[in-house]
């Protein structure tokens, strides 16, 4: 559209310039003809009446035109008036000038019509292209998000690039929406499965409580129901934390914290379980470092790993914590001497709701959300967590946090 406008303006300017040049040419030719006629009259008069030369010069330089009236009277008596002068002397020049103006005007009109037709077709093509893009967007077929030469040829380059950026964003948002939709479906399925077991167990306990004949039996079933309620409460709390983290409802608030303080907080959280399981927690000496972390959630992340280490370690064993400060990060190892993790499960233990297939795992309480929550918390703070394990000999969880 801009290019057509520039061309149209250029043609109008050229037409105006051509018209001006032709007008100047006509005026110049008219001036020459008038000069030649005046020179002829002056020469004739001077030849016949030499003494009138001064009078002729005076008349030609007279600004007040004192002799104009007498001159017009004489010329009229011989049939020579102003109209005849123009008609006879400048007719050809006027015809040429008017013909040239008509040709230029016709050319401008033809060009204007051509520009109008071209612009209309191009506009229609643009509209068809935009409609195609919108239809593709509606059908989630983002073909123009790629580098499309056809689109660039059809519309302005800057506009085409804006369209492509828009479609790339729509593609990303659609992919994110689909991913969140799939995650929601998976989460609902997983939650339903996880809640089913304790709720079913509680239902059985209450049914048996109602059928119990002695106080001892009723107390036993009440205790079992309380255990299942505690499991359900812990599971619900874990699910709430996961949901809030995944939906950014929990904001991690980094602050300068001591790594030793974080480890002490995690150990104190799990200390009673270690005592109950007759498992010792040993921390090797290390140089304390200051990290920028959310203390509360990082303590929970470490506590989840220590909890697993205690849970699957035999009595009289030791859980060892080692810290190594490296160039750009600090490495924390939490090693147990428990049952170990099968090779085919090592990459899955950080998945949501995953629990191992070993009998020892099934015998322990758990929902399969602790390690998933740990990974989420650490990764959101720029850290990583991985595991090394040998079946029957124990596991070592390796955490790396940026300095």
C-alpha positions in Angstrom: 0.0 0.0 0.0 2.8 2.4 0.9 4.7 1.6 -2.3 1.6 2.3 -4.5 1.1 5.6 -2.7 4.7 6.6 -3.3 4.4 5.7 -7.0 1.1 7.6 -7.4 2.6 10.7 -5.7 5.7 10.5 -8.0 3.5 10.3 -11.1 1.4 13.3 -9.9 4.6 15.3 -9.3 6.0 14.3 -12.7 2.7 15.3 -14.4 2.7 18.6 -12.6 6.3 19.2 -13.5 5.6 18.3 -17.2 2.6 20.7 -17.2 4.7 23.5 -15.7 7.5 23.0 -18.3 5.0 23.0 -21.2 3.4 26.2 -19.8 6.8 27.8 -19.5 7.6 26.8 -23.1 4.3 28.3 -24.3 5.0 31.6 -22.4 8.5 31.7 -23.8 7.4 31.1 -27.4 4.6 33.8 -26.9 7.2 36.2 -25.6 9.5 35.5 -28.6 6.7 36.0 -31.1 5.6 39.3 -29.4 9.2 40.5 -29.4 9.6 39.7 -33.1 6.3 41.5 -33.9 7.4 44.6 -31.9 10.8 44.6 -33.5 9.2 44.4 -37.0 6.9 47.3 -36.3 9.7 49.4 -34.8 12.0 48.7 -37.8 9.3 49.6 -40.3 8.5 52.9 -38.5 12.1 53.9 -38.1 12.9 53.2 -41.7 10.1 55.5 -42.9 10.3 58.1 -40.2 13.9 58.2 -38.8 12.9 61.3 -36.6 10.3 59.1 -34.8 12.9 56.7 -33.3 13.1 58.5 -30.0 9.4 58.5 -29.8 9.2 54.8 -30.4 11.8 54.1 -27.7 9.8 56.3 -25.3 6.6 54.5 -26.1 8.2 51.1 -25.5 9.6 52.1 -22.1 6.5 54.0 -21.0 5.1 52.2 -17.9 1.9 54.2 -18.0 0.9 53.1 -21.5 -0.2 56.7 -22.5 -0.5 55.8 -26.2 -2.4 52.4 -25.7 -5.8 53.8 -26.5 -4.8 55.6 -29.7 -2.9 52.5 -30.8 -5.8 50.2 -30.2 -8.1 52.5 -32.2 -5.7 52.4 -35.2 -5.2 48.6 -35.0 -9.0 48.1 -34.8 -9.5 50.2 -37.9 -7.4 47.6 -39.8 -9.2 44.6 -38.3 -6.4 43.6 -36.0 -7.7 43.1 -32.4 -6.4 41.1 -29.3 -8.5 38.0 -30.0 -7.2 37.8 -33.6 -3.7 38.2 -32.3 -4.0 35.3 -30.0 -5.8 33.2 -32.5 -3.4 33.8 -35.3 -0.1 33.9 -33.4 -0.4 31.4 -30.6 -3.1 28.9 -31.7 -0.6 26.2 -32.5 1.2 26.7 -29.2 -2.1 26.5 -27.3 -3.2 23.4 -29.1 0.1 21.7 -28.4 -0.1 22.8 -24.7 -3.7 21.6 -24.3 -3.0 18.3 -26.1 0.0 17.7 -23.8 -2.0 18.4 -20.7 -4.7 16.1 -21.9 -2.2 13.3 -22.6 -0.6 13.7 -19.1 -4.0 13.8 -17.4 -5.1 10.7 -19.3 -1.9 8.9 -18.3 -2.4 9.9 -14.7 -6.0 8.6 -14.8 -5.0 5.4 -16.4 -2.2 4.9 -13.8 -4.5 5.8 -11.0 -7.0 3.2 -12.2 -4.2 0.7 -12.5 -3.0 1.4 -8.9 -6.6 1.1 -7.7 -7.1 -2.2 -9.4 -3.7 -3.5 -8.2 -4.3 -2.3 -4.6 -7.7 -3.8 -4.6 -6.4 -7.2 -5.7 -3.6 -7.1 -3.2 -5.9 -6.1 -0.5 -8.2 -9.0 -1.4 -5.2 -11.3 -1.3 -4.2 -10.0 2.1 -7.7 -10.6 3.4 -7.7 -14.1 2.0 -4.3 -14.8 3.6 -5.4 -13.4 7.0 -8.6 -15.4 6.9 -6.5 -18.5 6.2 -4.2 -17.6 9.1 -7.2 -17.2 11.4 -8.8 -20.4 10.2 -5.4 -22.2 10.9 -5.3 -20.6 14.4 -8.8 -21.8 15.1 -8.1 -25.3 14.0 -4.7 -25.2 15.9 -2.8 -25.7 12.7 -0.1 -23.1 13.1 1.6 -23.5 9.7 2.5 -19.8 9.5 4.5 -20.0 12.7 7.3 -21.4 10.5 9.3 -19.2 8.2 6.8 -19.0 5.4 7.9 -17.2 2.2 4.4 -17.2 0.8 3.2 -15.1 3.7 6.1 -12.7 3.4 5.4 -12.2 -0.3 1.7 -11.7 0.3 1.9 -9.1 3.1 4.3 -6.6 4.5 7.4 -8.2 6.0 7.0 -6.5 9.4 3.3 -7.5 9.5 4.2 -11.1 8.5 6.8 -11.3 11.3 4.2 -10.0 13.8 1.8 -12.7 12.6 4.4 -15.3 13.0 5.3 -14.2 16.5 1.6 -14.2 17.4 1.2 -17.7 16.1 4.3 -18.9 17.9 2.9 -17.6 21.1 -0.5 -19.2 20.4 1.3 -22.5 19.6 3.2 -22.3 22.9 0.1 -21.4 24.9 -1.9 -24.2 23.2 0.9 -26.7 24.0 1.1 -25.5 27.6 -2.7 -25.7 27.9 -2.7 -29.3 26.5 0.2 -30.2 28.8 -1.6 -28.7 31.9 -4.8 -30.5 30.8 -3.0 -33.8 30.6 -1.3 -33.2 33.9 -4.6 -32.4 35.5 -6.1 -35.6 34.2 -3.1 -37.5 35.5 -3.2 -35.8 38.8 -6.9 -36.5 39.3 -6.4 -40.1 38.4 -3.4 -40.4 40.8 -5.2 -38.7 43.7 -8.2 -40.9 43.2 -6.0 -43.9 43.4 -4.1 -42.7 46.4 -7.2 -41.7 48.3 -8.9 -45.0 47.6 -6.7 -47.2 49.8 -7.0 -45.3 53.1 -10.7 -44.5 52.6 -11.4 -48.1 51.9 -9.4 -49.2 54.9 -11.3 -46.7 57.1 -14.6 -48.0 55.8 -13.7 -51.6 56.6 -12.5 -50.6 60.1 -15.8 -48.8 60.9 -17.8 -51.7 59.6 -15.9 -54.0 61.8 -16.2 -51.6 64.7 -20.0 -51.7 64.3 -19.9 -55.5 64.3 -17.4 -55.8 67.2 -18.7 -57.6 70.3 -16.2 -56.5 72.9 -14.7 -53.2 74.0 -11.2 -54.5 73.1 -12.2 -55.2 69.6 -13.8 -51.8 69.2 -10.7 -50.0 70.6 -8.6 -52.0 68.1 -10.7 -50.9 65.1 -10.7 -47.3 66.3 -6.9 -47.3 66.5 -6.7 -48.8 63.0 -9.1 -46.1 61.8 -7.0 -43.4 63.5 -3.9 -44.7 61.7 -5.7 -44.6 58.3 -6.9 -41.1 59.1 -3.3 -40.0 59.9 -2.2 -41.5 56.6 -5.0 -39.7 54.8 -4.1 -36.4 56.5 -0.5 -36.7 55.5 -1.4 -37.6 52.0 -3.8 -34.7 51.7 -1.2 -32.2 53.1 1.4 -33.5 50.5 -1.1 -33.3 47.7 -1.9 -29.7 48.7 1.8 -28.8 48.7 2.3 -30.3 45.3 -0.7 -28.6 43.8 0.3 -25.2 45.2 3.9 -25.6 44.0 2.8 -26.7 40.5 0.4 -23.9 40.2 2.8 -21.3 41.5 0.5 -20.6 44.5 3.6 -21.1 46.8 6.3 -18.5 46.2 9.8 -19.6 47.2 11.4 -16.7 49.1 15.2 -16.9 48.8 17.2 -15.5 51.7 20.8 -15.9 52.8 20.9 -19.0 55.0 23.5 -21.3 56.4 23.7 -24.8 54.9 24.5 -26.2 58.4 21.3 -24.5 59.7 19.3 -26.1 56.9 20.7 -29.6 57.6 20.2 -29.3 61.3 16.5 -28.3 60.7 16.0 -31.4 58.4 17.7 -33.7 60.9 15.7 -32.4 63.8 12.5 -33.0 61.8 13.3 -36.7 61.3 15.2 -37.3 64.6 12.4 -39.1 66.4 12.0 -41.5 63.5 15.7 -42.2 63.6 15.5 -43.0 67.3 12.4 -45.2 66.8 14.1 -47.1 64.0 17.5 -47.3 65.9 19.2 -45.5 63.0 22.1 -43.1 63.6 22.4 -39.9 61.6 26.1 -38.9 61.2 27.3 -35.7 59.6 30.9 -35.5 58.5 32.8 -32.3 59.3 32.5 -29.6 56.6 33.1 -25.9 56.1 29.8 -24.2 56.4 28.6 -22.1 53.4 26.0 -19.5 53.0 23.4 -20.1 50.3 20.5 -18.1 48.9 17.5 -20.4 49.5 14.0 -20.6 50.9 14.9 -22.1 54.3 11.5 -23.6 55.1 11.0 -25.5 51.8 14.7 -26.5 51.5 14.5 -28.0 55.0 11.5 -30.0 53.9 13.3 -31.2 50.7 16.3 -32.5 52.8 13.9 -34.0 55.4 12.1 -36.1 52.7 15.4 -37.7 51.6 16.5 -38.3 55.2 13.1 -39.8 56.0 13.5 -42.3 53.1 17.0 -43.1 54.2 15.8 -43.9 57.8 12.7 -45.7 56.6 14.5 -48.3 54.4 17.6 -48.7 56.6 18.0 -51.7 58.9 18.3 -51.2 62.7 21.8 -50.2 64.1 22.8 -48.7 60.7 24.1 -45.2 59.9 22.8 -42.5 57.6 25.8 -40.4 56.6 25.7 -36.8 55.3 28.7 -35.3 53.5 29.2 -31.8 52.1 31.8 -30.8 49.5 32.2 -27.2 48.4 33.2 -26.9 44.7 33.8 -24.0 42.4 30.3 -22.9 41.6 28.1 -25.2 43.6 28.0 -27.2 46.8 27.5 -30.9 46.7 25.5 -32.7 49.5 25.5 -36.5 49.7 23.0 -38.4 51.9 24.1 -42.1 52.1 22.2 -44.9 53.7 22.9 -48.6 54.0 19.4 -49.8 53.2 17.7 -52.0 50.7 18.9 -50.1 47.6 16.9 -49.3 44.5 16.6 -51.5 41.4 18.3 -50.1 38.3 15.1 -49.9 36.3 13.5 -47.8 39.1 16.2 -45.2 39.7 15.0 -42.8 37.1 11.4 -43.1 38.3 11.7 -42.5 42.0 11.3 -38.8 41.6 8.1 -39.1 39.7 4.8 -38.1 41.4 3.2 -41.0 43.3 5.8 -43.5 42.3 6.6 -46.2 44.9 9.1 -49.1 44.4 8.0 -52.6 43.8 10.1 -54.2 46.6 8.2 -55.8 49.4 10.1 -53.7 51.9 8.7 -50.6 50.2 5.2 -51.8 50.2 5.4 -52.6 53.9 6.3 -49.0 54.8 3.9 -46.1 54.9 4.2 -43.6 52.1 2.4 -41.9 49.3 5.1 -41.5 46.7 5.1 -37.7 46.8 8.0 -36.9 49.1 10.9 -37.3 46.5 8.8 -35.7 43.8 8.3 -32.7 46.1 12.0 -32.6 46.9 13.0 -32.5 43.2 10.4 -29.8 42.5 11.7 -27.6 45.4 15.4 -28.0 44.5 14.9 -27.5 40.8 12.9 -24.3 41.4 15.9 -22.9 43.2 18.4 -23.8 40.5 19.5 -27.1 42.1 19.5 -30.8 41.2 19.0 -34.1 42.9 20.0 -37.6 41.7 20.6 -41.0 43.1 23.3 -43.7 43.1 22.3 -47.1 44.4 23.3 -50.7 44.6 20.6 -53.2 45.3 21.0 -54.6 48.8 23.8 -52.3 49.8 22.1 -48.9 50.0 21.6 -45.6 48.2 23.3 -42.2 48.0 21.3 -39.1 47.1 23.3 -36.4 45.6 22.1 -32.8 45.9 23.8 -29.9 44.1 23.0 -26.3 44.9 24.4 -23.1 43.3 26.7 -20.9 45.5 
